[in-house]
Amino acid sequence: QRACSAPEPPSAEVARRLQAQEEASIRWPAGGWLGDWREGEKLAQNGRGATWSDPPGSPNGGNCYNCHQLAKAEVSFGTIGPSLYQYGKLRGVTDPASPAARPIVEYTWAKLWNAKATNACSNMPRFGHNKLLDEAQLKNLMALLLDPKSPVNQ
């Protein structure tokens, strides 16, 4: 926190060390990478959870549109994060299960699990690391981002 809150960004060496520490915390999924993109879209739209007005134990949403554009049809989205429209398509993911897609699939999981593993000073929530979303929810978001049939990749 101190390194990322300083007036100047951390040095490349400090950032590398911080990212390596966070990367070690990633728990890789069991039994496949992708869930249902339709459920992922619901999560991306859902900003509920972890607030004082939510019932205890209610599931969290991903609230992805708060920071990112995901689909062309969406008219209201934030710009804190980059556009994720055509995320898988632009990265050449035509079959997320293929060995050629593995680096993008692993990077995407790491980013969702613990964004600080890919960018030491990321503002993105660490969804898996902080138990904001469970593995099934993360798989659904992975499908939203990577499934060629998802509205993200149209």
C-alpha positions as CSV (number, residue, x, y, z in Angstrom):
1,Q,0.0,0.0,0.0
2,R,2.8,2.4,0.9
3,A,4.6,1.8,-2.4
4,C,1.5,2.4,-4.5
5,S,0.3,5.5,-2.5
6,A,3.6,7.4,-2.8
7,P,3.7,10.4,-5.1
8,E,5.8,8.5,-7.6
9,P,5.0,5.0,-8.8
10,P,7.2,2.2,-7.3
11,S,10.3,1.3,-9.2
12,A,10.2,-1.6,-11.6
13,E,12.1,-3.8,-9.1
14,V,9.7,-3.0,-6.2
15,A,6.6,-3.6,-8.5
16,R,8.1,-6.9,-9.7
17,R,8.7,-8.0,-6.1
18,L,5.2,-7.0,-5.0
19,Q,3.6,-8.7,-8.0
20,A,5.5,-11.9,-7.4
21,Q,4.3,-11.9,-3.8
22,E,0.7,-11.5,-4.9
23,E,1.0,-14.1,-7.7
24,A,1.9,-16.7,-5.1
25,S,-1.5,-16.2,-3.6
26,I,-3.5,-17.2,-6.7
27,R,-5.6,-20.3,-6.3
28,W,-6.1,-21.8,-9.7
29,P,-9.5,-23.3,-10.6
30,A,-10.4,-26.9,-10.3
31,G,-12.1,-28.7,-13.2
32,G,-11.9,-26.2,-16.0
33,W,-11.7,-22.4,-16.5
34,L,-15.1,-21.4,-17.9
35,G,-18.6,-21.3,-16.5
36,D,-21.7,-19.8,-18.1
37,W,-21.3,-16.4,-19.8
38,R,-25.0,-15.7,-19.2
39,E,-24.4,-16.0,-15.4
40,G,-21.2,-13.9,-15.9
41,E,-23.2,-11.1,-17.5
42,K,-25.6,-11.1,-14.6
43,L,-22.6,-10.8,-12.2
44,A,-21.0,-8.0,-14.3
45,Q,-24.3,-6.1,-14.1
46,N,-24.8,-6.7,-10.4
47,G,-23.3,-4.1,-8.0
48,R,-24.9,-5.6,-4.9
49,G,-23.1,-7.2,-2.0
50,A,-20.8,-6.4,0.9
51,T,-22.6,-3.1,1.8
52,W,-24.4,-2.2,5.0
53,S,-27.8,-2.6,3.3
54,D,-27.2,-6.1,1.9
55,P,-28.5,-9.0,3.9
56,P,-25.6,-10.9,5.6
57,G,-24.4,-13.8,3.5
58,S,-26.0,-12.6,0.3
59,P,-23.9,-13.2,-2.8
60,N,-21.8,-10.3,-4.2
61,G,-22.0,-9.1,-7.7
62,G,-18.9,-8.3,-9.8
63,N,-20.1,-4.7,-10.7
64,C,-17.8,-4.8,-13.7
65,Y,-19.7,-2.2,-15.7
66,N,-18.9,0.3,-12.9
67,C,-15.3,0.5,-14.3
68,H,-15.3,-1.2,-17.7
69,Q,-17.2,-1.3,-21.0
70,L,-17.9,-5.0,-21.8
71,A,-20.6,-5.0,-24.5
72,K,-21.3,-2.6,-27.3
73,A,-25.0,-2.5,-26.3
74,E,-24.3,-1.2,-22.8
75,V,-24.9,2.6,-22.6
76,S,-23.7,3.2,-19.1
77,F,-20.2,2.1,-18.0
78,G,-17.3,3.4,-16.1
79,T,-13.9,4.4,-17.6
80,I,-11.6,3.7,-14.6
81,G,-10.6,0.4,-16.2
82,P,-9.9,-0.3,-19.8
83,S,-12.7,-1.3,-22.2
84,L,-13.1,-5.1,-22.2
85,Y,-15.3,-5.1,-25.3
86,Q,-14.1,-7.9,-27.5
87,Y,-11.7,-9.0,-24.9
88,G,-11.3,-12.6,-26.1
89,K,-11.7,-11.8,-29.7
90,L,-8.9,-9.2,-29.8
91,R,-6.6,-11.7,-28.1
92,G,-7.3,-14.4,-30.7
93,V,-9.2,-16.7,-28.3
94,T,-11.4,-18.8,-30.6
95,D,-11.3,-21.8,-28.3
96,P,-10.6,-21.1,-24.6
97,A,-9.7,-24.7,-24.0
98,S,-6.9,-24.8,-26.7
99,P,-3.3,-24.7,-25.6
100,A,-2.8,-21.6,-27.7
101,A,-5.3,-19.7,-25.5
102,R,-3.7,-20.9,-22.2
103,P,-1.5,-17.7,-21.6
104,I,-4.6,-15.4,-22.0
105,V,-6.8,-17.7,-19.9
106,E,-4.3,-17.9,-17.1
107,Y,-3.6,-14.1,-17.2
108,T,-7.4,-13.4,-17.1
109,W,-7.9,-15.8,-14.1
110,A,-5.0,-14.2,-12.3
111,K,-6.4,-10.7,-12.9
112,L,-9.8,-11.7,-11.6
113,W,-8.4,-13.6,-8.6
114,N,-5.9,-11.0,-7.5
115,A,-5.4,-8.0,-9.8
116,K,-2.2,-7.0,-7.9
117,A,-0.5,-10.1,-9.2
118,T,-0.5,-8.5,-12.7
119,N,-0.3,-4.9,-11.7
120,A,1.1,-4.1,-8.3
121,C,-0.9,-0.9,-8.0
122,S,-4.1,-2.0,-9.6
123,N,-7.3,-0.4,-8.4
124,M,-9.3,-3.5,-9.4
125,P,-10.8,-5.5,-6.6
126,R,-9.1,-8.7,-5.7
127,F,-12.2,-10.8,-6.2
128,G,-10.9,-14.3,-5.4
129,H,-8.1,-13.3,-3.0
130,N,-10.5,-11.3,-0.8
131,K,-13.4,-13.9,-1.2
132,L,-15.7,-11.3,-2.8
133,L,-16.6,-13.9,-5.5
134,D,-16.3,-17.7,-5.3
135,E,-14.7,-20.0,-7.9
136,A,-18.0,-20.6,-9.8
137,Q,-18.7,-16.9,-10.1
138,L,-15.1,-16.3,-11.3
139,K,-15.6,-19.0,-13.9
140,N,-18.8,-17.3,-15.1
141,L,-16.9,-14.0,-15.5
142,M,-14.1,-15.8,-17.3
143,A,-16.8,-17.2,-19.8
144,L,-18.2,-13.7,-20.2
145,L,-14.7,-12.4,-21.2
146,L,-13.5,-15.4,-23.3
147,D,-16.4,-17.3,-24.7
148,P,-16.7,-16.5,-28.4
149,K,-20.5,-16.6,-28.1
150,S,-20.5,-14.0,-25.2
151,P,-21.8,-10.5,-26.1
152,V,-18.4,-9.2,-25.0
153,N,-16.9,-10.9,-28.1
154,Q,-19.5,-10.0,-30.7
